[in-house]
Amino acid sequence: MNDQTIPDNEVLIERRGSAGLITLNRPQALNALTLTMVRGMRRALDAWATDPAVTRVVVAGAGGKAFCAGGDIRVLHDLGKAGRQDEALQFWREEYELNVLIKRYPKPYVALVDGIVMGGGVGVSINGSHVVAGERFTFAMPEVGIGFFPDVGGTYFLPRIPGEIGAYFALTGDRMKQGDALSTGLATHAMASARFAEVLEALTGRETVDHTLEAFADVSMVPATVTGHRATVDACFRFDAVEEIIAALDASADPWCADVAKTIRTKSPTSLKIALAQVRAGKSLDFEDAMRTEFRIVSRICRGHDFYEGVRAVIIDKDNVPRWNPATLAEVTPDAVAAHFAPLPDGELVAPARARA
């Protein structure tokens, strides 16, 4: 692929040495993903998969504050409120297809992640073969706080974090720092943010990706925080009902648990039950089945209530007082949760053709 930019320069695509370089380039929006960016990345990855001159892909975010803060939720909200859910679903469909492509990419895929990485940004980083966390790394899957659910592969990678840490992050939307990223396995390497430009340049050479990253890695960076509570998290989050998890947190003598329970109680009851069901079901799903499941869920969520109310309260009006419907966990029935996971009558997510190097 020749050096080029995607229209409006939302994502920059270039060949540099032996690397295909993708730069998410909406710093004013914390590099939030748009459909244009998703399509640009897809075209580049498809072309590089069979280009012998490209031996690895490197993805970074512009601006220094964020790798990618997620999908452009406000746009998706506005489409849904206007009755254009099918257009919103086209974004999610193509985003999820891109996630599958990244997960099974035939060449090393290196995400250089510094600053904020949430939602859609997680999908185009954590699903790659190599994830490098700078000391400003701030990961979160905060979707249950806006009436959504931890998608872009969360169904697959959250239950594969040791113990119940994945369930913790799914239900709280808490932020994970560099040390936690390493201890959970979501990051493969850690290093100083100041060395990112240097490691990017090194990755354009012919030395293997693993050897290059090991030469820059520093495991003495920011210490783990949440995973330091692993025993407590495992004890309280081992249950298959959100109500039981909250009860266990309330019963704990650890004062940290009271804050966790308070946080969970502010989230969408429907989203909480969907998220826990995801984490439990995902243990036995391969990645493509997990993404198919997520497309089923989002196809129902985008025609529901809580996503639009959550975006209103958190992003538009910013009153942070969402009026969830149903308003309580008790009102969210097992049948209502199961309906989100049911096969679609038409339009199931179809994985892209497998790329061959």
C-alpha positions as CSV (number, residue, x, y, z in Angstrom):
1,M,0.0,0.0,0.0
2,N,1.3,3.4,-0.9
3,D,1.5,6.2,1.7
4,Q,-1.9,7.8,1.9
5,T,-4.4,9.4,4.2
6,I,-8.0,8.6,4.7
7,P,-10.4,11.5,3.9
8,D,-10.4,14.2,6.6
9,N,-7.2,12.6,8.0
10,E,-9.2,10.9,10.8
11,V,-6.7,8.0,10.5
12,L,-3.3,8.1,9.0
13,I,-2.0,5.1,7.1
14,E,1.6,4.8,6.0
15,R,4.3,2.3,5.3
16,R,7.5,3.0,7.2
17,G,10.3,0.5,6.7
18,S,9.0,-3.0,7.4
19,A,6.0,-1.7,9.4
20,G,2.5,-0.7,8.4
21,L,1.7,2.3,10.7
22,I,-1.8,3.3,11.6
23,T,-2.3,6.5,13.6
24,L,-5.7,7.3,15.1
25,N,-5.9,11.0,14.4
26,R,-8.8,12.7,16.1
27,P,-7.0,14.1,19.1
28,Q,-9.6,16.8,19.8
29,A,-12.1,13.9,20.3
30,L,-9.6,11.7,22.1
31,N,-9.3,9.7,18.9
32,A,-12.8,8.3,19.2
33,L,-13.6,5.9,16.4
34,T,-15.8,6.7,13.4
35,L,-17.0,4.5,10.6
36,T,-14.5,6.2,8.3
37,M,-11.7,5.2,10.7
38,V,-12.9,1.6,10.9
39,R,-13.1,1.3,7.1
40,G,-9.6,2.9,6.7
41,M,-8.1,0.5,9.2
42,R,-9.8,-2.4,7.5
43,R,-8.5,-1.5,4.0
44,A,-5.0,-1.1,5.3
45,L,-5.0,-4.4,7.2
46,D,-6.4,-6.3,4.3
47,A,-3.7,-4.9,2.0
48,W,-0.8,-5.4,4.4
49,A,-1.8,-9.0,5.2
50,T,-0.5,-10.1,1.8
51,D,2.2,-7.5,1.3
52,P,5.6,-9.2,1.9
53,A,7.2,-5.8,2.5
54,V,5.1,-5.3,5.6
55,T,6.1,-7.7,8.4
56,R,4.2,-6.1,11.3
57,V,1.5,-3.5,12.0
58,V,1.9,-0.8,14.6
59,V,-1.1,1.3,15.8
60,A,-0.8,4.5,17.9
61,G,-3.0,7.4,18.9
62,A,-2.3,11.1,18.1
63,G,-2.2,13.9,20.6
64,G,-0.7,12.4,23.8
65,K,-3.9,12.2,25.9
66,A,-5.5,9.1,24.5
67,F,-4.9,6.0,22.4
68,C,-8.7,5.9,21.7
69,A,-11.5,6.8,24.0
70,G,-14.0,4.6,22.3
71,G,-16.6,4.8,19.5
72,D,-18.2,8.1,18.7
73,I,-21.1,7.4,21.1
74,R,-22.9,10.7,20.6
75,V,-23.2,10.0,16.9
76,L,-24.6,6.5,17.5
77,H,-27.0,8.0,20.1
78,D,-28.3,10.6,17.7
79,L,-28.8,8.0,14.9
80,G,-30.8,5.8,17.3
81,K,-33.0,8.6,18.6
82,A,-33.8,9.6,15.0
83,G,-35.0,6.1,14.3
84,R,-32.0,5.2,12.2
85,Q,-30.9,2.2,14.3
86,D,-29.9,0.3,11.2
87,E,-27.3,3.0,10.4
88,A,-25.9,2.8,13.9
89,L,-25.8,-1.0,13.6
90,Q,-23.7,-0.7,10.5
91,F,-21.0,1.0,12.5
92,W,-21.1,-1.8,15.1
93,R,-21.1,-4.5,12.5
94,E,-18.0,-3.1,10.7
95,E,-16.3,-2.4,14.0
96,Y,-16.8,-6.0,15.2
97,E,-15.6,-7.4,11.9
98,L,-12.5,-5.3,12.3
99,N,-12.0,-6.7,15.8
100,V,-12.2,-10.2,14.4
101,L,-9.7,-9.3,11.7
102,I,-7.3,-7.9,14.3
103,K,-7.7,-10.9,16.6
104,R,-6.6,-13.4,14.0
105,Y,-4.3,-11.2,12.0
106,P,-1.5,-13.3,10.4
107,K,1.3,-10.8,11.2
108,P,2.3,-9.2,14.5
109,Y,-0.1,-6.4,15.5
110,V,1.4,-4.0,18.0
111,A,-0.7,-1.4,19.8
112,L,1.3,1.4,21.5
113,V,-1.2,2.4,24.2
114,D,-0.6,5.5,26.3
115,G,-3.3,7.5,28.0
116,I,-7.0,6.7,27.7
117,V,-8.1,3.4,26.0
118,M,-11.8,2.7,26.4
119,G,-14.6,1.0,24.4
120,G,-13.8,0.9,20.7
121,G,-10.2,1.7,21.5
122,V,-10.0,-1.5,23.5
123,G,-11.2,-3.4,20.5
124,V,-8.4,-2.1,18.2
125,S,-5.7,-2.7,20.8
126,I,-6.3,-5.5,23.3
127,N,-7.3,-7.9,20.6
128,G,-3.9,-7.6,18.9
129,S,-1.0,-9.9,19.4
130,H,1.1,-7.2,21.3
131,V,-0.1,-4.5,23.6
132,V,2.4,-2.0,25.0
133,A,1.3,0.1,28.0
134,G,2.9,3.4,28.8
135,E,2.8,4.7,32.4
136,R,-0.3,6.9,31.5
137,F,-2.2,3.8,30.3
138,T,-5.8,4.1,31.5
139,F,-8.1,1.3,30.4
140,A,-11.8,1.0,31.2
141,M,-14.9,-0.7,30.0
142,P,-17.4,1.8,31.5
143,E,-20.3,0.9,29.3
144,V,-22.7,-0.3,32.1
145,G,-22.7,3.4,33.3
146,I,-24.3,4.5,30.0
147,G,-26.8,1.7,29.6
148,F,-24.6,-0.3,27.2
149,F,-22.4,-3.4,27.7
150,P,-18.6,-4.2,27.5
151,D,-18.3,-5.1,23.8
152,V,-15.5,-5.1,21.2
153,G,-14.4,-8.5,22.5
154,G,-15.1,-8.1,26.2
155,T,-17.2,-11.2,26.1
156,Y,-14.0,-13.1,25.2
157,F,-11.1,-11.4,27.0
158,L,-12.8,-10.4,30.3
159,P,-13.5,-14.0,31.5
160,R,-10.0,-15.0,30.5
161,I,-8.4,-12.6,33.1
162,P,-7.4,-14.7,36.1
163,G,-10.0,-15.1,38.8
164,E,-13.0,-12.7,38.9
165,I,-11.1,-9.5,37.9
166,G,-12.9,-9.5,34.5
167,A,-16.3,-9.5,36.2
168,Y,-15.2,-6.7,38.5
169,F,-14.2,-4.5,35.6
170,A,-17.3,-5.3,33.6
171,L,-19.7,-4.4,36.5
172,T,-17.9,-1.4,37.9
173,G,-16.4,0.3,34.8
174,D,-13.4,1.0,37.0
175,R,-10.1,2.1,35.4
176,M,-7.1,-0.2,35.0
177,K,-3.6,1.3,35.1
178,Q,-0.4,0.0,33.7
179,G,0.5,-2.4,36.5
180,D,-2.9,-4.0,36.4
181,A,-2.7,-4.3,32.6
182,L,0.5,-6.4,33.0
183,S,-0.8,-8.5,35.9
184,T,-4.1,-9.3,34.1
185,G,-2.3,-10.1,30.8
186,L,-4.2,-7.5,28.9
187,A,-0.9,-5.8,28.2
188,T,2.1,-7.8,26.9
189,H,4.7,-5.2,27.7
190,A,5.1,-2.0,29.7
191,M,7.5,0.9,29.2
192,A,8.0,4.6,29.8
193,S,5.8,6.8,27.6
194,A,8.8,8.9,26.7
195,R,10.2,5.9,24.8
196,F,7.2,5.4,22.6
197,A,8.6,7.3,19.7
198,E,11.9,5.4,20.0
199,V,10.2,2.0,20.1
200,L,8.0,2.9,17.1
201,E,11.1,3.8,15.1
202,A,12.8,0.5,16.2
203,L,9.7,-1.4,15.1
204,T,10.1,-0.2,11.5
205,G,13.3,-2.2,11.3
206,R,13.9,-5.8,10.5
207,E,14.5,-7.1,14.1
208,T,11.7,-9.3,15.3
209,V,8.8,-7.6,17.1
210,D,9.3,-9.7,20.3
211,H,13.1,-8.9,20.5
212,T,12.5,-5.2,19.9
213,L,9.8,-4.9,22.6
214,E,11.8,-6.9,25.1
215,A,14.7,-4.5,24.6
216,F,12.5,-1.6,25.7
217,A,10.3,-3.2,28.3
218,D,10.4,-2.1,31.9
219,V,8.4,-4.2,34.4
220,S,9.2,-1.8,37.3
221,M,6.7,0.8,36.1
222,V,3.3,1.8,37.8
223,P,2.3,-0.8,40.4
224,A,-0.9,-2.8,40.2
225,T,-3.9,-1.4,42.2
226,V,-7.1,-3.2,41.5
227,T,-5.4,-6.6,41.2
228,G,-4.0,-6.0,44.6
229,H,-7.5,-6.8,45.8
230,R,-7.6,-10.1,43.9
231,A,-8.6,-12.3,46.9
232,T,-11.5,-10.0,47.9
233,V,-12.6,-9.6,44.3
234,D,-12.6,-13.4,43.8
235,A,-14.6,-13.9,46.9
236,C,-17.3,-11.3,46.1
237,F,-17.6,-11.6,42.4
238,R,-17.8,-15.4,42.1
239,F,-21.6,-15.5,42.0
240,D,-23.8,-15.7,38.9
241,A,-26.3,-13.1,40.1
242,V,-25.5,-9.4,40.4
243,E,-27.7,-9.2,43.5
244,E,-25.5,-11.9,45.2
245,I,-22.3,-10.0,44.2
246,I,-23.7,-6.8,45.8
247,A,-24.7,-8.7,48.9
248,A,-21.3,-10.2,49.3
249,L,-19.7,-6.7,48.9
250,D,-22.1,-5.4,51.5
251,A,-21.2,-8.2,53.9
252,S,-17.5,-7.8,53.6
253,A,-15.5,-6.2,56.4
254,D,-13.2,-4.6,53.8
255,P,-14.1,-0.9,53.5
256,W,-13.0,-0.9,49.9
257,C,-16.0,-3.2,49.1
258,A,-18.5,-0.5,50.3
259,D,-17.3,1.9,47.6
260,V,-17.4,-0.9,45.0
261,A,-21.0,-1.8,45.9
262,K,-22.0,1.9,45.8
263,T,-20.5,2.2,42.3
264,I,-22.3,-0.8,41.0
265,R,-25.6,0.5,42.3
266,T,-25.4,3.5,40.0
267,K,-25.2,1.5,36.8
268,S,-28.0,0.4,34.5
269,P,-29.7,-2.7,36.1
270,T,-30.3,-4.2,32.6
271,S,-26.7,-3.6,31.6
272,L,-25.3,-5.1,34.8
273,K,-27.2,-8.3,34.2
274,I,-26.2,-8.5,30.6
275,A,-22.6,-7.8,31.4
276,L,-22.4,-10.6,34.0
277,A,-24.2,-13.0,31.7
278,Q,-21.6,-12.1,29.0
279,V,-18.6,-12.8,31.3
280,R,-20.1,-16.2,32.3
281,A,-21.0,-17.3,28.8
282,G,-17.8,-16.0,27.2
283,K,-15.7,-18.6,29.1
284,S,-16.8,-21.3,26.6
285,L,-16.9,-19.2,23.4
286,D,-14.2,-18.7,20.8
287,F,-13.6,-15.2,19.7
288,E,-15.8,-15.2,16.6
289,D,-18.7,-16.7,18.6
290,A,-18.1,-14.0,21.2
291,M,-18.3,-11.2,18.6
292,R,-21.4,-12.8,17.1
293,T,-23.0,-12.8,20.6
294,E,-22.1,-9.1,21.1
295,F,-23.7,-8.2,17.8
296,R,-26.9,-9.9,18.9
297,I,-26.8,-7.9,22.2
298,V,-26.2,-4.5,20.5
299,S,-28.9,-5.2,18.0
300,R,-31.3,-5.2,21.0
301,I,-29.6,-2.5,23.1
302,C,-29.9,0.0,20.3
303,R,-33.7,-0.4,20.2
304,G,-34.1,-0.2,24.0
305,H,-34.2,2.6,26.5
306,D,-31.2,2.7,28.8
307,F,-28.4,3.4,26.2
308,Y,-30.1,6.6,25.2
309,E,-30.9,7.6,28.7
310,G,-27.3,6.9,29.8
311,V,-25.7,8.9,27.0
312,R,-28.2,11.7,27.8
313,A,-27.2,11.8,31.5
314,V,-23.5,11.3,31.2
315,I,-22.5,12.8,27.9
316,I,-25.2,15.3,26.7
317,D,-26.9,16.9,29.7
318,K,-24.1,15.7,32.1
319,D,-26.5,15.7,35.1
320,N,-25.3,12.2,35.9
321,V,-28.8,11.2,37.1
322,P,-29.9,8.6,34.6
323,R,-33.5,7.3,35.0
324,W,-33.0,3.6,34.2
325,N,-35.9,1.5,33.0
326,P,-36.3,-1.0,34.6
327,A,-35.1,0.9,37.6
328,T,-34.1,-2.0,39.8
329,L,-32.2,-5.3,39.4
330,A,-35.3,-7.2,40.7
331,E,-37.3,-5.9,37.7
332,V,-34.8,-7.3,35.1
333,T,-36.1,-10.8,34.5
334,P,-34.0,-13.8,33.3
335,D,-36.1,-13.9,30.1
336,A,-35.4,-10.2,29.4
337,V,-31.6,-10.9,29.7
338,A,-31.8,-14.0,27.6
339,A,-33.6,-12.2,24.9
340,H,-30.5,-10.1,24.2
341,F,-28.5,-13.2,23.5
342,A,-30.9,-15.0,21.2
343,P,-30.0,-15.5,17.6
344,L,-31.1,-12.8,15.2
345,P,-33.9,-13.6,12.8
346,D,-31.6,-12.2,10.0
347,G,-28.4,-10.2,9.7
348,E,-26.1,-12.1,12.1
349,L,-22.5,-11.0,12.2
350,V,-20.4,-12.8,9.6
351,A,-16.7,-13.0,10.2
352,P,-14.6,-11.5,7.4
353,A,-12.6,-14.0,5.2
354,R,-9.5,-15.1,6.9
355,A,-6.4,-13.1,5.8
356,R,-3.4,-15.0,4.7
357,A,0.1,-13.6,5.0
